[in-house]
Amino acid sequence: MPILTLNEISQEFGGLRALDGVSLQVEEQQIYGIIGPNGAGKTTLFNLITGIYDPSEGTISFRGQSINGAKAHQIASLGIARTFQNIRLFQKLSVLDNVRMGSFGVTRSGFWSSMLGLP
């Protein structure tokens, strides 16, 4: 059973159809790549999966439950998150600590607990 399913996803922006009927099934513990030229809809697809946008048409399901209409923070709490192309890193922190900075909002612990690696 797929962990993530996109069924006939379409997205429009003011009459411009950025995605048209995209379907995809992602199996657990597999690695997938989304490739294409600039403007092909890769970022739009990730924005739909992570709740930044709601699809104009179609359904997105995670573990068999629809996540259409869920807010980005609700989807992040399920373990689906993204980074943005123009990230701002903390130059004096390690890679691991920079990643931890983004995880404190989806863990049960607070900011300092995440940064210090406390339970």
PyMOL commands that place a pseudoatom at each C-alpha (Angstrom):
pseudoatom trace, name=CA, resn=MET, resi=1, chain=A, elem=C, hetatm=0, pos=[0.000, 0.000, 0.000]
pseudoatom trace, name=CA, resn=PRO, resi=2, chain=A, elem=C, hetatm=0, pos=[1.443, 3.414, -0.908]
pseudoatom trace, name=CA, resn=ILE, resi=3, chain=A, elem=C, hetatm=0, pos=[2.247, 5.829, 1.902]
pseudoatom trace, name=CA, resn=LEU, resi=4, chain=A, elem=C, hetatm=0, pos=[1.466, 8.869, -0.279]
pseudoatom trace, name=CA, resn=THR, resi=5, chain=A, elem=C, hetatm=0, pos=[-1.021, 8.984, -3.152]
pseudoatom trace, name=CA, resn=LEU, resi=6, chain=A, elem=C, hetatm=0, pos=[-1.759, 11.847, -5.520]
pseudoatom trace, name=CA, resn=ASN, resi=7, chain=A, elem=C, hetatm=0, pos=[-4.797, 11.244, -7.705]
pseudoatom trace, name=CA, resn=GLU, resi=8, chain=A, elem=C, hetatm=0, pos=[-5.471, 13.474, -10.727]
pseudoatom trace, name=CA, resn=ILE, resi=9, chain=A, elem=C, hetatm=0, pos=[-3.959, 16.582, -9.072]
pseudoatom trace, name=CA, resn=SER, resi=10, chain=A, elem=C, hetatm=0, pos=[-4.362, 19.846, -10.966]
pseudoatom trace, name=CA, resn=GLN, resi=11, chain=A, elem=C, hetatm=0, pos=[-3.416, 23.360, -9.922]
pseudoatom trace, name=CA, resn=GLU, resi=12, chain=A, elem=C, hetatm=0, pos=[-4.410, 26.631, -11.516]
pseudoatom trace, name=CA, resn=PHE, resi=13, chain=A, elem=C, hetatm=0, pos=[-3.155, 30.132, -10.843]
pseudoatom trace, name=CA, resn=GLY, resi=14, chain=A, elem=C, hetatm=0, pos=[-5.480, 32.726, -12.354]
pseudoatom trace, name=CA, resn=GLY, resi=15, chain=A, elem=C, hetatm=0, pos=[-6.282, 30.669, -15.437]
pseudoatom trace, name=CA, resn=LEU, resi=16, chain=A, elem=C, hetatm=0, pos=[-2.749, 29.263, -15.857]
pseudoatom trace, name=CA, resn=ARG, resi=17, chain=A, elem=C, hetatm=0, pos=[-2.759, 25.486, -15.364]
pseudoatom trace, name=CA, resn=ALA, resi=18, chain=A, elem=C, hetatm=0, pos=[0.523, 24.717, -13.587]
pseudoatom trace, name=CA, resn=LEU, resi=19, chain=A, elem=C, hetatm=0, pos=[-0.279, 21.012, -13.064]
pseudoatom trace, name=CA, resn=ASP, resi=20, chain=A, elem=C, hetatm=0, pos=[-2.765, 18.973, -15.050]
pseudoatom trace, name=CA, resn=GLY, resi=21, chain=A, elem=C, hetatm=0, pos=[-3.965, 15.589, -13.803]
pseudoatom trace, name=CA, resn=VAL, resi=22, chain=A, elem=C, hetatm=0, pos=[-0.815, 14.426, -11.994]
pseudoatom trace, name=CA, resn=SER, resi=23, chain=A, elem=C, hetatm=0, pos=[-1.099, 11.009, -10.347]
pseudoatom trace, name=CA, resn=LEU, resi=24, chain=A, elem=C, hetatm=0, pos=[1.644, 9.459, -8.239]
pseudoatom trace, name=CA, resn=GLN, resi=25, chain=A, elem=C, hetatm=0, pos=[2.030, 6.696, -5.687]
pseudoatom trace, name=CA, resn=VAL, resi=26, chain=A, elem=C, hetatm=0, pos=[4.953, 6.745, -3.264]
pseudoatom trace, name=CA, resn=GLU, resi=27, chain=A, elem=C, hetatm=0, pos=[5.818, 3.496, -1.529]
pseudoatom trace, name=CA, resn=GLU, resi=28, chain=A, elem=C, hetatm=0, pos=[7.245, 3.509, 1.987]
pseudoatom trace, name=CA, resn=GLN, resi=29, chain=A, elem=C, hetatm=0, pos=[11.049, 3.235, 2.309]
pseudoatom trace, name=CA, resn=GLN, resi=30, chain=A, elem=C, hetatm=0, pos=[11.649, 4.108, -1.342]
pseudoatom trace, name=CA, resn=ILE, resi=31, chain=A, elem=C, hetatm=0, pos=[13.481, 7.091, -2.802]
pseudoatom trace, name=CA, resn=TYR, resi=32, chain=A, elem=C, hetatm=0, pos=[11.914, 9.073, -5.641]
pseudoatom trace, name=CA, resn=GLY, resi=33, chain=A, elem=C, hetatm=0, pos=[13.095, 12.020, -7.688]
pseudoatom trace, name=CA, resn=ILE, resi=34, chain=A, elem=C, hetatm=0, pos=[10.982, 14.676, -9.354]
pseudoatom trace, name=CA, resn=ILE, resi=35, chain=A, elem=C, hetatm=0, pos=[12.831, 16.158, -12.325]
pseudoatom trace, name=CA, resn=GLY, resi=36, chain=A, elem=C, hetatm=0, pos=[11.954, 18.599, -15.057]
pseudoatom trace, name=CA, resn=PRO, resi=37, chain=A, elem=C, hetatm=0, pos=[12.886, 21.952, -16.551]
pseudoatom trace, name=CA, resn=ASN, resi=38, chain=A, elem=C, hetatm=0, pos=[12.189, 25.306, -14.925]
pseudoatom trace, name=CA, resn=GLY, resi=39, chain=A, elem=C, hetatm=0, pos=[8.468, 25.960, -14.865]
pseudoatom trace, name=CA, resn=ALA, resi=40, chain=A, elem=C, hetatm=0, pos=[7.495, 22.280, -15.138]
pseudoatom trace, name=CA, resn=GLY, resi=41, chain=A, elem=C, hetatm=0, pos=[5.600, 22.340, -11.820]
pseudoatom trace, name=CA, resn=LYS, resi=42, chain=A, elem=C, hetatm=0, pos=[8.030, 20.605, -9.451]
pseudoatom trace, name=CA, resn=THR, resi=43, chain=A, elem=C, hetatm=0, pos=[7.815, 23.262, -6.742]
pseudoatom trace, name=CA, resn=THR, resi=44, chain=A, elem=C, hetatm=0, pos=[4.047, 23.540, -7.168]
pseudoatom trace, name=CA, resn=LEU, resi=45, chain=A, elem=C, hetatm=0, pos=[3.785, 19.776, -6.655]
pseudoatom trace, name=CA, resn=PHE, resi=46, chain=A, elem=C, hetatm=0, pos=[5.760, 19.954, -3.403]
pseudoatom trace, name=CA, resn=ASN, resi=47, chain=A, elem=C, hetatm=0, pos=[3.723, 22.961, -2.258]
pseudoatom trace, name=CA, resn=LEU, resi=48, chain=A, elem=C, hetatm=0, pos=[0.552, 20.926, -2.783]
pseudoatom trace, name=CA, resn=ILE, resi=49, chain=A, elem=C, hetatm=0, pos=[1.867, 17.871, -0.929]
pseudoatom trace, name=CA, resn=THR, resi=50, chain=A, elem=C, hetatm=0, pos=[3.020, 19.970, 2.037]
pseudoatom trace, name=CA, resn=GLY, resi=51, chain=A, elem=C, hetatm=0, pos=[-0.148, 22.062, 2.312]
pseudoatom trace, name=CA, resn=ILE, resi=52, chain=A, elem=C, hetatm=0, pos=[1.236, 25.374, 1.108]
pseudoatom trace, name=CA, resn=TYR, resi=53, chain=A, elem=C, hetatm=0, pos=[-1.454, 25.267, -1.612]
pseudoatom trace, name=CA, resn=ASP, resi=54, chain=A, elem=C, hetatm=0, pos=[-4.742, 23.386, -1.860]
pseudoatom trace, name=CA, resn=PRO, resi=55, chain=A, elem=C, hetatm=0, pos=[-5.161, 21.545, -5.163]
pseudoatom trace, name=CA, resn=SER, resi=56, chain=A, elem=C, hetatm=0, pos=[-7.641, 22.998, -7.641]
pseudoatom trace, name=CA, resn=GLU, resi=57, chain=A, elem=C, hetatm=0, pos=[-8.653, 19.420, -8.462]
pseudoatom trace, name=CA, resn=GLY, resi=58, chain=A, elem=C, hetatm=0, pos=[-7.789, 15.917, -7.264]
pseudoatom trace, name=CA, resn=THR, resi=59, chain=A, elem=C, hetatm=0, pos=[-6.926, 14.282, -3.966]
pseudoatom trace, name=CA, resn=ILE, resi=60, chain=A, elem=C, hetatm=0, pos=[-3.794, 13.821, -1.900]
pseudoatom trace, name=CA, resn=SER, resi=61, chain=A, elem=C, hetatm=0, pos=[-3.747, 11.014, 0.667]
pseudoatom trace, name=CA, resn=PHE, resi=62, chain=A, elem=C, hetatm=0, pos=[-1.165, 10.101, 3.300]
pseudoatom trace, name=CA, resn=ARG, resi=63, chain=A, elem=C, hetatm=0, pos=[-1.416, 6.649, 4.865]
pseudoatom trace, name=CA, resn=GLY, resi=64, chain=A, elem=C, hetatm=0, pos=[-4.880, 6.278, 3.339]
pseudoatom trace, name=CA, resn=GLN, resi=65, chain=A, elem=C, hetatm=0, pos=[-6.282, 9.526, 4.797]
pseudoatom trace, name=CA, resn=SER, resi=66, chain=A, elem=C, hetatm=0, pos=[-7.019, 12.600, 2.698]
pseudoatom trace, name=CA, resn=ILE, resi=67, chain=A, elem=C, hetatm=0, pos=[-4.852, 15.599, 3.536]
pseudoatom trace, name=CA, resn=ASN, resi=68, chain=A, elem=C, hetatm=0, pos=[-6.664, 17.941, 1.147]
pseudoatom trace, name=CA, resn=GLY, resi=69, chain=A, elem=C, hetatm=0, pos=[-7.396, 21.183, 2.960]
pseudoatom trace, name=CA, resn=ALA, resi=70, chain=A, elem=C, hetatm=0, pos=[-5.017, 20.439, 5.852]
pseudoatom trace, name=CA, resn=LYS, resi=71, chain=A, elem=C, hetatm=0, pos=[-2.775, 23.316, 6.915]
pseudoatom trace, name=CA, resn=ALA, resi=72, chain=A, elem=C, hetatm=0, pos=[0.984, 23.105, 6.372]
pseudoatom trace, name=CA, resn=HIS, resi=73, chain=A, elem=C, hetatm=0, pos=[1.665, 22.727, 10.108]
pseudoatom trace, name=CA, resn=GLN, resi=74, chain=A, elem=C, hetatm=0, pos=[-0.832, 19.851, 10.341]
pseudoatom trace, name=CA, resn=ILE, resi=75, chain=A, elem=C, hetatm=0, pos=[0.854, 18.064, 7.446]
pseudoatom trace, name=CA, resn=ALA, resi=76, chain=A, elem=C, hetatm=0, pos=[4.285, 18.726, 8.980]
pseudoatom trace, name=CA, resn=SER, resi=77, chain=A, elem=C, hetatm=0, pos=[3.101, 17.060, 12.191]
pseudoatom trace, name=CA, resn=LEU, resi=78, chain=A, elem=C, hetatm=0, pos=[2.512, 13.906, 10.107]
pseudoatom trace, name=CA, resn=GLY, resi=79, chain=A, elem=C, hetatm=0, pos=[6.177, 13.986, 9.082]
pseudoatom trace, name=CA, resn=ILE, resi=80, chain=A, elem=C, hetatm=0, pos=[5.801, 15.583, 5.646]
pseudoatom trace, name=CA, resn=ALA, resi=81, chain=A, elem=C, hetatm=0, pos=[7.882, 18.734, 5.397]
pseudoatom trace, name=CA, resn=ARG, resi=82, chain=A, elem=C, hetatm=0, pos=[9.961, 20.620, 2.898]
pseudoatom trace, name=CA, resn=THR, resi=83, chain=A, elem=C, hetatm=0, pos=[12.757, 23.117, 2.712]
pseudoatom trace, name=CA, resn=PHE, resi=84, chain=A, elem=C, hetatm=0, pos=[12.708, 26.168, 0.507]
pseudoatom trace, name=CA, resn=GLN, resi=85, chain=A, elem=C, hetatm=0, pos=[15.112, 26.990, -2.297]
pseudoatom trace, name=CA, resn=ASN, resi=86, chain=A, elem=C, hetatm=0, pos=[16.363, 30.169, -0.633]
pseudoatom trace, name=CA, resn=ILE, resi=87, chain=A, elem=C, hetatm=0, pos=[17.293, 28.886, 2.788]
pseudoatom trace, name=CA, resn=ARG, resi=88, chain=A, elem=C, hetatm=0, pos=[19.029, 30.875, 5.493]
pseudoatom trace, name=CA, resn=LEU, resi=89, chain=A, elem=C, hetatm=0, pos=[21.504, 28.796, 7.451]
pseudoatom trace, name=CA, resn=PHE, resi=90, chain=A, elem=C, hetatm=0, pos=[23.025, 29.617, 10.802]
pseudoatom trace, name=CA, resn=GLN, resi=91, chain=A, elem=C, hetatm=0, pos=[26.660, 29.805, 9.739]
pseudoatom trace, name=CA, resn=LYS, resi=92, chain=A, elem=C, hetatm=0, pos=[28.076, 28.921, 13.164]
pseudoatom trace, name=CA, resn=LEU, resi=93, chain=A, elem=C, hetatm=0, pos=[25.911, 25.811, 13.583]
pseudoatom trace, name=CA, resn=SER, resi=94, chain=A, elem=C, hetatm=0, pos=[26.643, 22.345, 12.249]
pseudoatom trace, name=CA, resn=VAL, resi=95, chain=A, elem=C, hetatm=0, pos=[24.508, 20.779, 9.524]
pseudoatom trace, name=CA, resn=LEU, resi=96, chain=A, elem=C, hetatm=0, pos=[22.749, 18.651, 12.156]
pseudoatom trace, name=CA, resn=ASP, resi=97, chain=A, elem=C, hetatm=0, pos=[21.974, 21.687, 14.316]
pseudoatom trace, name=CA, resn=ASN, resi=98, chain=A, elem=C, hetatm=0, pos=[20.624, 23.590, 11.302]
pseudoatom trace, name=CA, resn=VAL, resi=99, chain=A, elem=C, hetatm=0, pos=[18.297, 20.660, 10.576]
pseudoatom trace, name=CA, resn=ARG, resi=100, chain=A, elem=C, hetatm=0, pos=[17.254, 20.530, 14.237]
pseudoatom trace, name=CA, resn=MET, resi=101, chain=A, elem=C, hetatm=0, pos=[16.259, 24.185, 14.028]
pseudoatom trace, name=CA, resn=GLY, resi=102, chain=A, elem=C, hetatm=0, pos=[13.520, 23.199, 11.600]
pseudoatom trace, name=CA, resn=SER, resi=103, chain=A, elem=C, hetatm=0, pos=[12.356, 20.202, 13.599]
pseudoatom trace, name=CA, resn=PHE, resi=104, chain=A, elem=C, hetatm=0, pos=[11.442, 21.788, 16.906]
pseudoatom trace, name=CA, resn=GLY, resi=105, chain=A, elem=C, hetatm=0, pos=[7.999, 22.779, 15.638]
pseudoatom trace, name=CA, resn=VAL, resi=106, chain=A, elem=C, hetatm=0, pos=[6.987, 19.195, 14.849]
pseudoatom trace, name=CA, resn=THR, resi=107, chain=A, elem=C, hetatm=0, pos=[8.381, 17.472, 17.919]
pseudoatom trace, name=CA, resn=ARG, resi=108, chain=A, elem=C, hetatm=0, pos=[6.906, 17.259, 21.373]
pseudoatom trace, name=CA, resn=SER, resi=109, chain=A, elem=C, hetatm=0, pos=[9.846, 19.161, 22.798]
pseudoatom trace, name=CA, resn=GLY, resi=110, chain=A, elem=C, hetatm=0, pos=[10.521, 22.858, 22.642]
pseudoatom trace, name=CA, resn=PHE, resi=111, chain=A, elem=C, hetatm=0, pos=[13.139, 24.876, 20.830]
pseudoatom trace, name=CA, resn=TRP, resi=112, chain=A, elem=C, hetatm=0, pos=[15.958, 24.459, 23.365]
pseudoatom trace, name=CA, resn=SER, resi=113, chain=A, elem=C, hetatm=0, pos=[15.258, 20.769, 23.900]
pseudoatom trace, name=CA, resn=SER, resi=114, chain=A, elem=C, hetatm=0, pos=[15.528, 20.210, 20.154]
pseudoatom trace, name=CA, resn=MET, resi=115, chain=A, elem=C, hetatm=0, pos=[18.715, 22.235, 19.903]
pseudoatom trace, name=CA, resn=LEU, resi=116, chain=A, elem=C, hetatm=0, pos=[20.328, 20.417, 22.828]
pseudoatom trace, name=CA, resn=GLY, resi=117, chain=A, elem=C, hetatm=0, pos=[19.071, 16.992, 21.755]
pseudoatom trace, name=CA, resn=LEU, resi=118, chain=A, elem=C, hetatm=0, pos=[17.111, 16.478, 24.962]
pseudoatom trace, name=CA, resn=PRO, resi=119, chain=A, elem=C, hetatm=0, pos=[14.206, 13.998, 25.107]
for i in range(1, 119): cmd.bond("trace and resi %d" % i, "trace and resi %d" % (i + 1))
show_as sticks, trace
zoom trace
